């Protein structure tokens, strides 16, 4: 005689296997989301730093004159 599970027990085993697979998938996706979130935060901070630096360069306090305020070259 074969040792075969009844249909209901077989179905439960299949469902348990699927649940274990889905739990693993959720955990993997959660780890990836945490990584992407961290990378996004770093990129956002870098962009904010570059924006502040550009504003600083464009301000008069940086010592760089506005080209529109410069007199034309002598050959004009």
C-alpha atoms as a printed R data frame, in Angstrom:
   type eleno elety resid chain resno      x      y       z
1  ATOM     1    CA   UNK     A     1  0.000  0.000   0.000
2  ATOM     2    CA   UNK     A     2  1.094  3.500  -0.762
3  ATOM     3    CA   UNK     A     3  1.391  6.079   1.992
4  ATOM     4    CA   UNK     A     4 -0.602  8.846   0.309
5  ATOM     5    CA   UNK     A     5 -2.010 11.832   2.160
6  ATOM     6    CA   UNK     A     6 -5.728 12.409   2.046
7  ATOM     7    CA   UNK     A     7 -6.715 15.228  -0.336
8  ATOM     8    CA   UNK     A     8 -7.333 17.722   2.498
9  ATOM     9    CA   UNK     A     9 -3.971 17.038   4.151
10 ATOM    10    CA   UNK     A    10 -2.212 17.311   0.794
11 ATOM    11    CA   UNK     A    11 -3.920 20.638   0.170
12 ATOM    12    CA   UNK     A    12 -2.852 21.927   3.601
13 ATOM    13    CA   UNK     A    13  0.752 20.939   2.881
14 ATOM    14    CA   UNK     A    14  0.646 22.773  -0.456
15 ATOM    15    CA   UNK     A    15 -0.789 25.867   1.200
16 ATOM    16    CA   UNK     A    16  1.838 25.791   3.943
17 ATOM    17    CA   UNK     A    17  4.562 25.553   1.298
18 ATOM    18    CA   UNK     A    18  3.120 28.509  -0.594
19 ATOM    19    CA   UNK     A    19  2.829 30.561   2.601
20 ATOM    20    CA   UNK     A    20  6.475 29.860   3.461
21 ATOM    21    CA   UNK     A    21  7.516 30.962  -0.032
22 ATOM    22    CA   UNK     A    22  5.427 34.142   0.211
23 ATOM    23    CA   UNK     A    23  6.836 34.970   3.645
24 ATOM    24    CA   UNK     A    24 10.359 34.642   2.251
25 ATOM    25    CA   UNK     A    25  9.429 36.865  -0.699
26 ATOM    26    CA   UNK     A    26  7.975 39.521   1.611
27 ATOM    27    CA   UNK     A    27 11.122 39.490   3.753
28 ATOM    28    CA   UNK     A    28 13.348 39.848   0.670
29 ATOM    29    CA   UNK     A    29 11.253 42.735  -0.646
30 ATOM    30    CA   UNK     A    30 11.315 44.402   2.779
31 ATOM    31    CA   UNK     A    31 15.119 44.261   2.835
32 ATOM    32    CA   UNK     A    32 15.317 45.695  -0.688
33 ATOM    33    CA   UNK     A    33 12.904 48.488   0.230
34 ATOM    34    CA   UNK     A    34 15.032 49.389   3.242
35 ATOM    35    CA   UNK     A    35 18.145 49.525   1.029
36 ATOM    36    CA   UNK     A    36 16.469 51.670  -1.628
37 ATOM    37    CA   UNK     A    37 15.040 53.967   1.034
38 ATOM    38    CA   UNK     A    38 18.491 54.501   2.526
39 ATOM    39    CA   UNK     A    39 20.029 55.161  -0.899
40 ATOM    40    CA   UNK     A    40 17.233 57.610  -1.723
41 ATOM    41    CA   UNK     A    41 17.818 59.500   1.526
42 ATOM    42    CA   UNK     A    42 21.531 59.812   0.739
43 ATOM    43    CA   UNK     A    43 20.812 61.001  -2.808
44 ATOM    44    CA   UNK     A    44 18.305 63.533  -1.513
45 ATOM    45    CA   UNK     A    45 20.823 64.889   0.993
46 ATOM    46    CA   UNK     A    46 23.482 65.162  -1.743
47 ATOM    47    CA   UNK     A    47 21.063 67.014  -4.009
48 ATOM    48    CA   UNK     A    48 20.137 69.421  -1.226
49 ATOM    49    CA   UNK     A    49 23.829 70.028  -0.547
50 ATOM    50    CA   UNK     A    50 24.492 70.755  -4.235
51 ATOM    51    CA   UNK     A    51 21.495 73.110  -4.366
52 ATOM    52    CA   UNK     A    52 22.735 75.038  -1.336
53 ATOM    53    CA   UNK     A    53 26.216 75.189  -2.850
54 ATOM    54    CA   UNK     A    54 24.855 76.537  -6.152
55 ATOM    55    CA   UNK     A    55 22.913 79.213  -4.292
56 ATOM    56    CA   UNK     A    56 26.051 80.110  -2.365
57 ATOM    57    CA   UNK     A    57 28.075 80.402  -5.575
58 ATOM    58    CA   UNK     A    58 25.410 82.569  -7.207
59 ATOM    59    CA   UNK     A    59 25.136 84.944  -4.266
60 ATOM    60    CA   UNK     A    60 27.198 88.102  -4.081
61 ATOM    61    CA   UNK     A    61 28.776 86.881  -0.858
62 ATOM    62    CA   UNK     A    62 30.804 84.342  -2.792
63 ATOM    63    CA   UNK     A    63 33.013 87.003  -4.388
64 ATOM    64    CA   UNK     A    64 31.964 86.062  -7.895
65 ATOM    65    CA   UNK     A    65 30.586 89.052  -9.756
66 ATOM    66    CA   UNK     A    66 27.468 88.864 -11.871
67 ATOM    67    CA   UNK     A    67 28.597 88.962 -15.546
68 ATOM    68    CA   UNK     A    68 25.756 91.390 -16.333
69 ATOM    69    CA   UNK     A    69 27.265 93.896 -13.878
70 ATOM    70    CA   UNK     A    70 30.717 93.775 -15.503
71 ATOM    71    CA   UNK     A    71 31.675 96.584 -17.915
72 ATOM    72    CA   UNK     A    72 32.141 95.501 -21.527
73 ATOM    73    CA   UNK     A    73 35.668 94.628 -22.654
74 ATOM    74    CA   UNK     A    74 37.786 97.557 -23.989
75 ATOM    75    CA   UNK     A    75 37.511 96.505 -27.640
76 ATOM    76    CA   UNK     A    76 33.794 97.386 -27.761
